[in-house]
Amino acid sequence: MNDSPRAWEGVLHHLEAHLLSGELSTGDHLPPERALAAELSVGRSSVREAVRVLEALGLVRTQTGSGPQAGATIIGAPSGGMSSLMRLQVAAKGFAVADVVKTRIVLECSIVTELADAGTDVDFVHATQLLDAMDSDSLTPKEFLALDARFHLSLADASGNLVVSAMMAGIRNSIESYVILGIPTIADWRTEAQRLRTEHRGILTAIKDHNAAAASAKVHSHISDYYARTRLTDQAETTRQDTQ
């Protein structure tokens, strides 16, 4: 029996092969722990470790008990795993915030360009509802920024590209704490909130007008100018140097 410290990787490779071949797909249950351990000649602890990794990556959901829902079920929720990975890498200073922000700009410019070039069947109802909700003056800065994040994610979702949506969710979640840290640097939050509202409306209008160049330019300045005003990337770099 292969019960080496890395035996769980063999279990992962085995399950990956079954996913690629179509023998396993979303909604299926993984084979029972005992059966997998016997089939692969590994310890049951190695199987449990592999399942824990898959759960952390957002690929399976586990449930205890003896009913039909018990065990590990393939769910295929990549945004959860990607968000966790990117958030931890930023926290551990593996990814510089400035690099994450640059990646976000590239990704969002691509998103709005594609949406502006698309036909009239793109659904912007959710995005519009979020903008309407952001018009409330009773929102706290944190509440406003939470809606702000959801607006940007709604544009990614509108693209219909699940990979793009997962990447956007990961990027936004990975820098969420730094966005919140930037609130105290804004002397007049009411003015800042109104500026962001206007910029959001301008981005959505450019998309609906099928003006890809304007939409891309607006989202680029919207993101880069906010980080410049709050000096978030500078704060993150200072934090990184202080911990080295």
VOBAVO-185806 format. One record per residue: residue in three letters; x, y, z of N, C-alpha, C in turn. Coordinates in pm, whole numbers, padded with zeros to 5 digits, always signed. Layout:
// residues N
ALAXYZXYZXYZ ...
END
This chain:
// residues 244
MET+00085-00120+00000+00000+00000+00000+00087+00125+00000 ASN+00058+00217-00090+00134+00342-00098+00074+00442-00001 ASP+00137+00456+00115+00085+00549+00216+00188+00657+00244 SER+00260+00698+00138+00361+00803+00152+00293+00937+00180 PRO+00369+01036+00231+00310+01167+00263+00241+01234+00143 ARG+00281+01198+00020+00223+01262-00098+00130+01169-00174 ALA+00089+01063-00109+00003+00966-00178-00130+01029-00221 TRP-00173+01130-00149-00300+01195-00184-00295+01257-00323 GLU-00174+01295-00371-00163+01352-00505-00201+01248-00610 GLY-00167+01123-00584-00207+01017-00676-00358+01004-00683 VAL-00424+01025-00570-00570+01021-00567-00626+01136-00651 LEU-00566+01252-00638-00611+01368-00717-00595+01341-00866 HIS-00480+01289-00905-00457+01260-01047-00558+01158-01099 HIS-00590+01060-01018-00687+00958-01056-00825+01020-01079 LEU-00868+01105-00986-00999+01169-00999-01000+01267-01115 GLU-00888+01338-01137-00878+01430-01250-00896+01355-01382 ALA-00834+01240-01393-00845+01161-01516-00990+01120-01540 HIS-01062+01087-01434-01202+01048-01448-01290+01167-01485 LEU-01255+01286-01437-01329+01406-01476-01306+01438-01623 LEU-01180+01429-01665-01146+01460-01804-01211+01361-01901 SER-01221+01237-01860-01279+01135-01947-01431+01138-01950 GLY-01490+01211-01854-01635+01217-01846-01696+01108-01760 GLU-01612+01024-01703-01664+00920-01614-01722+00980-01487 LEU-01673+01099-01450-01728+01175-01338-01764+01313-01389 SER-01876+01367-01343-01917+01502-01383-01995+01567-01270 THR-02031+01693-01290-02103+01768-01188-02230+01695-01145 GLY-02246+01683-01014-02362+01616-00959-02335+01472-00918 ASP-02226+01417-00970-02191+01279-00934-02128+01273-00795 HIS-02143+01159-00731-02075+01134-00605-01939+01070-00633 LEU-01839+01109-00555-01711+01040-00564-01728+00898-00509 PRO-01648+00805-00556-01654+00670-00499-01631+00675-00349 PRO-01685+00583-00275-01665+00581-00129-01517+00578-00093 GLU-01485+00636+00020-01347+00644+00066-01280+00507+00069 ARG-01350+00409+00124-01292+00275+00135-01262+00216-00003 ALA-01355+00236-00098-01337+00181-00232-01219+00247-00304 LEU-01207+00379-00293-01095+00449-00357-00963+00405-00298 ALA-00959+00393-00167-00835+00352-00101-00792+00214-00149 ALA-00887+00123-00161-00855-00013-00206-00814-00015-00352 GLU-00885+00062-00435-00855+00063-00578-00716+00118-00607 LEU-00677+00221-00531-00549+00289-00557-00437+00241-00465 SER-00470+00149-00377-00370+00095-00283-00305+00205-00201 VAL-00389+00292-00146-00341+00398-00058-00420+00393+00072 GLY-00369+00462+00172-00442+00468+00297-00565+00556+00286 ARG-00664+00530+00368-00786+00611+00365-00758+00756+00403 SER-00652+00777+00481-00615+00914+00517-00572+00992+00392 SER-00508+00924+00297-00468+00990+00172-00590+01028+00090 VAL-00692+00944+00089-00815+00975+00018-00883+01095+00083 ARG-00887+01096+00215-00949+01209+00286-00875+01338+00257 GLU-00743+01333+00250-00665+01453+00221-00695+01504+00081 ALA-00705+01415-00016-00736+01455-00153-00874+01519-00161 VAL-00970+01464-00090-01106+01520-00090-01107+01657-00025 ARG-01028+01674+00082-01019+01806+00147-00964+01911+00051 VAL-00864+01872-00029-00808+01965-00128-00913+02002-00232 LEU-00986+01902-00281-01091+01929-00380-01201+02018-00323 GLU-01232+01999-00196-01333+02082-00132-01285+02226-00120 ALA-01157+02244-00084-01101+02379-00074-01098+02448-00208 LEU-01082+02371-00315-01079+02427-00450-01218+02454-00505 GLY-01320+02418-00430-01457+02442-00475-01507+02341-00575 LEU-01445+02224-00579-01484+02122-00676-01580+02018-00618 VAL-01575+01999-00488-01667+01903-00427-01727+01962-00300 ARG-01841+01905-00261-01905+01939-00135-01921+01809-00058 THR-01882+01810+00068-01894+01689+00148-02006+01703+00249 GLN-02069+01592+00277-02177+01590+00375-02173+01458+00449 THR-02177+01469+00580-02172+01348+00662-02311+01284+00671 GLY-02315+01162+00718-02442+01092+00733-02447+00968+00645 SER-02567+00915+00631-02582+00791+00555-02688+00802+00445 GLY-02743+00922+00426-02847+00939+00325-02790+00952+00185 PRO-02877+00977+00086-02834+00987-00054-02742+01106-00081 GLN-02745+01206+00006-02660+01323-00012-02527+01311+00060 ALA-02507+01205+00133-02385+01188+00211-02266+01162+00119 GLY-02148+01191+00172-02025+01169+00095-01982+01295+00022 ALA-01897+01279-00079-01843+01392-00156-01911+01399-00291 THR-01970+01516-00319-02041+01537-00446-01969+01642-00527 ILE-01953+01618-00657-01886+01715-00745-01983+01830-00773 ILE-01938+01952-00744-02025+02068-00764-01967+02166-00866 GLY-01837+02167-00885-01778+02255-00985-01809+02401-00960 ALA-01763+02456-00846-01780+02599-00816-01642+02664-00812 PRO-01583+02694-00928-01445+02741-00934-01420+02875-00867 SER-01522+02962-00862-01499+03095-00805-01460+03087-00659 GLY-01516+02991-00586-01483+02979-00444-01338+02945-00423 GLY-01290+02842-00496-01151+02803-00481-01055+02908-00530 MET-01086+02971-00643-00998+03073-00697-00993+03195-00606 SER-01107+03233-00550-01110+03347-00458-01023+03321-00336 SER-01035+03201-00280-00956+03167-00162-00808+03169-00194 LEU-00770+03112-00308-00630+03106-00346-00572+03246-00363 MET-00640+03331-00437-00588+03464-00461-00585+03547-00334 ARG-00688+03535-00251-00692+03610-00126-00576+03571-00036 LEU-00547+03442-00026-00437+03395+00059-00302+03436+00001 GLN-00289+03434-00132-00162+03474-00194-00135+03622-00172 VAL-00238+03705-00179-00221+03847-00152-00186+03869-00005 ALA-00258+03798+00083-00232+03811+00227-00090+03768+00261 ALA-00040+03665+00193+00094+03613+00220+00201+03688+00141 LYS+00160+03792+00070+00250+03874-00011+00307+03798-00129 GLY+00239+03689-00169+00280+03616-00288+00243+03692-00414 PHE+00127+03759-00411+00084+03844-00520+00085+03989-00472 ALA+00156+04075-00543+00155+04217-00510+00020+04276-00547 VAL-00033+04361-00460-00163+04422-00487-00160+04501-00617 ALA-00048+04570-00643-00037+04648-00767-00053+04559-00890 ASP+00002+04438-00884-00010+04345-00996-00154+04295-01010 VAL-00219+04272-00896-00358+04226-00900-00446+04335-00960 VAL-00420+04461-00922-00498+04573-00976-00478+04585-01127 LYS-00352+04571-01172-00325+04578-01316-00398+04467-01391 THR-00400+04349-01331-00469+04236-01392-00619+04263-01398 ARG-00670+04323-01291-00812+04357-01288-00845+04455-01401 ILE-00761+04554-01423-00786+04652-01528-00789+04585-01665 VAL-00691+04497-01690-00688+04426-01819-00815+04344-01837 LEU-00854+04273-01733-00970+04185-01742-01099+04264-01761 GLU-01116+04370-01682-01241+04446-01692-01252+04525-01822 CYS-01139+04574-01873-01142+04642-02003-01187+04544-02111 SER-01139+04421-02101-01180+04319-02197-01329+04287-02183 ILE-01377+04281-02059-01518+04248-02034-01610+04353-02096 VAL-01584+04480-02064-01675+04585-02113-01665+04600-02264 THR-01546+04576-02321-01532+04582-02466-01617+04474-02533 GLU-01610+04353-02478-01689+04243-02533-01838+04269-02518 LEU-01879+04323-02402-02020+04352-02381-02069+04461-02477 ALA-01985+04562-02499-02025+04671-02589-02035+04622-02733 ASP-01955+04525-02768-01958+04471-02904-02067+04367-02924 ALA-02128+04324-02813-02230+04219-02821-02362+04278-02872 GLY-02457+04189-02896-02588+04232-02944-02671+04291-02831 THR-02797+04314-02860-02887+04380-02765-02949+04282-02666 ASP-02913+04153-02675-02976+04054-02588-02904+04037-02454 VAL-02800+04117-02429-02730+04109-02302-02818+04167-02192 ASP-02827+04098-02079-02916+04138-01970-02839+04222-01868 PHE-02878+04349-01855-02814+04439-01760-02909+04477-01646 VAL-03013+04398-01627-03111+04429-01522-03045+04429-01384 HIS-02966+04326-01357-02902+04318-01226-02805+04433-01205 ALA-02726+04464-01306-02631+04575-01295-02704+04706-01267 THR-02815+04728-01335-02892+04851-01315-02953+04856-01175 GLN-03002+04743-01127-03057+04737-00991-02951+04772-00886 LEU-02830+04725-00908-02722+04754-00814-02687+04903-00816 LEU-02686+04962-00933-02659+05106-00942-02769+05186-00873 ASP-02893+05143-00889-03003+05211-00822-02988+05200-00670 ALA-02946+05083-00623-02927+05064-00479-02815+05152-00427 MET-02714+05176-00509-02600+05258-00467-02634+05406-00460 ASP-02751+05445-00511-02792+05586-00506-02836+05629-00366 SER-02857+05534-00278-02903+05566-00143-02794+05636-00063 ASP-02828+05750-00005-02732+05824+00078-02717+05764+00217 SER-02800+05666+00251-02793+05606+00384-02688+05494+00393 LEU-02628+05459+00279-02529+05352+00279-02402+05394+00352 THR-02347+05303+00430-02215+05326+00487-02112+05303+00377 PRO-01990+05354+00394-01886+05330+00291-01867+05181+00262 LYS-01867+05096+00365-01850+04953+00344-01965+04894+00264 GLU-02087+04938+00295-02204+04889+00221-02199+04934+00076 PHE-02156+05058+00055-02144+05111-00080-02042+05032-00160 LEU-01926+05006-00100-01820+04934-00171-01858+04788-00196 ALA-01941+04732-00109-01988+04595-00133-02076+04591-00258 LEU-02164+04691-00272-02247+04701-00392-02162+04732-00515 ASP-02060+04815-00495-01966+04847-00602-01904+04719-00657 ALA-01855+04633-00568-01793+04507-00610-01893+04420-00685 ARG-02015+04414-00635-02118+04332-00699-02153+04385-00837 PHE-02148+04517-00855-02175+04575-00987-02071+04528-01088 HIS-01945+04538-01049-01839+04496-01141-01849+04346-01171 LEU-01882+04268-01071-01898+04124-01092-02018+04095-01181 SER-02121+04178-01170-02241+04156-01253-02208+04175-01401 LEU-02115+04265-01432-02074+04283-01572-01999+04159-01621 ALA-01916+04102-01533-01846+03979-01569-01946+03867-01592 ASP-02046+03859-01506-02148+03754-01520-02228+03773-01650 ALA-02251+03901-01685-02328+03929-01807-02255+03882-01932 SER-02124+03869-01922-02046+03823-02037-02076+03677-02069 GLY-02126+03603-01969-02157+03463-01989-02037+03371-01986 ASN-01919+03426-01958-01796+03347-01954-01767+03308-01809 LEU-01784+03181-01775-01768+03136-01637-01625+03152-01587 VAL-01527+03136-01676-01387+03153-01636-01360+03298-01599 VAL-01411+03389-01680-01396+03532-01652-01463+03568-01520 SER-01583+03516-01497-01656+03544-01374-01578+03495-01252 ALA-01521+03374-01263-01445+03318-01152-01319+03400-01126 MET-01252+03442-01232-01131+03523-01215-01164+03658-01152 MET-01274+03719-01197-01315+03848-01142-01347+03836-00994 ALA-01418+03731-00957-01453+03710-00816-01326+03692-00734 GLY-01230+03617-00787-01105+03597-00716-01026+03724-00698 ILE-01020+03803-00803-00945+03929-00796-01009+04026-00698 ARG-01141+04042-00707-01209+04136-00618-01195+04094-00472 ASN-01215+03966-00445-01207+03919-00307-01066+03928-00252 SER-00966+03912-00338-00828+03913-00291-00782+04051-00244 ILE-00844+04157-00296-00801+04291-00257-00908+04365-00176 GLU-01010+04291-00134-01122+04354-00061-01075+04426+00063 SER-00986+04364+00141-00941+04426+00266-00867+04556+00240 TYR-00791+04562+00130-00719+04686+00099-00814+04796+00053 VAL-00921+04757-00017-01021+04855-00059-01085+04920+00064 ILE-01117+04837+00163-01177+04888+00286-01078+04976+00361 LEU-00951+04938+00361-00849+05019+00429-00836+05158+00366 GLY-00876+05170+00240-00864+05300+00174-00970+05400+00213 ILE-01076+05356+00281-01185+05446+00318-01138+05566+00401 PRO-01055+05545+00505-01014+05660+00587-00930+05763+00511 THR-00872+05725+00397-00790+05820+00322-00875+05918+00241 ILE-01006+05893+00233-01096+05978+00156-01156+06083+00249 ALA-01120+06208+00228-01163+06316+00318-01313+06341+00309 ASP-01369+06334+00191-01511+06363+00170-01575+06241+00102 TRP-01627+06149+00183-01682+06027+00126-01804+06054+00039 ARG-01888+06150+00077-02009+06179-00001-01973+06218-00144 THR-01870+06303-00157-01825+06345-00290-01767+06227-00367 GLU-01690+06145-00296-01629+06029-00360-01737+05931-00409 ALA-01837+05908-00326-01944+05816-00363-02018+05866-00487 GLN-02042+05997-00493-02111+06053-00608-02025+06039-00734 ARG-01894+06058-00718-01803+06041-00832-01810+05897-00885 LEU-01807+05802-00793-01812+05661-00833-01946+05626-00898 ARG-02055+05680-00844-02186+05657-00905-02187+05705-01051 THR-02137+05827-01071-02135+05885-01205-02050+05800-01300 GLU-01936+05753-01251-01847+05672-01334-01912+05538-01369 HIS-01980+05478-01271-02048+05352-01298-02155+05369-01406 ARG-02235+05474-01392-02340+05499-01491-02278+05523-01629 GLY-02166+05593-01632-02100+05621-01759-02050+05495-01827 ILE-01997+05403-01747-01949+05275-01801-02065+05197-01862 LEU-02174+05186-01787-02289+05109-01835-02352+05174-01958 THR-02358+05306-01960-02414+05376-02076-02330+05350-02201 ALA-02197+05357-02185-02108+05332-02300-02126+05190-02353 ILE-02145+05095-02262-02167+04956-02305-02297+04945-02383 LYS-02404+05003-02327-02534+04995-02394-02535+05068-02528 ASP-02450+05172-02539-02439+05246-02665-02348+05175-02765 HIS-02295+05059-02724-02203+04980-02808-02077+05059-02845 ASN-02035+05145-02752-01913+05223-02771-01801+05155-02692 ALA-01737+05057-02754-01638+04975-02685-01518+05058-02639 ALA-01472+05149-02723-01355+05230-02687-01383+05316-02564 ALA-01501+05378-02560-01537+05461-02446-01554+05377-02320 ALA-01618+05262-02333-01640+05175-02218-01507+05131-02158 SER-01413+05093-02244-01282+05048-02197-01206+05162-02129 ALA-01209+05280-02191-01139+05395-02133-01199+05434-01999 LYS-01331+05429-01990-01398+05469-01866-01368+05371-01752 VAL-01370+05242-01781-01345+05146-01674-01198+05150-01632 HIS-01109+05178-01728-00966+05189-01696-00942+05305-01599 SER-00995+05421-01632-00975+05537-01545-01049+05522-01413 HIS-01165+05459-01417-01245+05437-01296-01166+05357-01193 ILE-01100+05251-01236-01026+05166-01145-00895+05230-01104 SER-00816+05273-01202-00683+05327-01171-00691+05455-01090 ASP-00788+05542-01119-00798+05669-01046-00838+05646-00901 TYR-00926+05548-00875-00965+05521-00737-00845+05475-00655 TYR-00767+05385-00711-00650+05336-00638-00545+05445-00622 ALA-00538+05537-00718-00444+05649-00705-00489+05744-00596 ARG-00620+05772-00589-00670+05865-00487-00654+05808-00347 THR-00674+05678-00332-00665+05617-00199-00525+05564-00168 ARG-00438+05565-00267-00299+05519-00251-00295+05377-00194 LEU-00387+05295-00238-00396+05158-00185-00275+05074-00221 THR-00228+05084-00346-00114+05002-00385+00011+05045-00310 ASP+00021+05175-00278+00135+05221-00197+00129+05165-00057 GLN+00007+05164+00001-00010+05108+00135+00027+04961+00138 ALA-00016+04889+00037+00012+04746+00032+00161+04720+00019 GLU+00230+04802-00063+00374+04784-00079+00447+04813+00051 THR+00403+04918+00123+00464+04950+00251+00446+04837+00351 THR+00325+04781+00352+00297+04668+00441+00385+04549+00406 ARG+00403+04524+00276+00484+04411+00233+00629+04429+00278 GLN+00684+04550+00262+00823+04576+00301+00842+04567+00452 ASP+00740+04612+00526+00751+04609+00673+00752+04467+00727 THR+00696+04372+00651+00688+04235+00700+00805+04149+00652 GLN+00891+04206+00568+01004+04130+00518+01120+04131+00618 
END
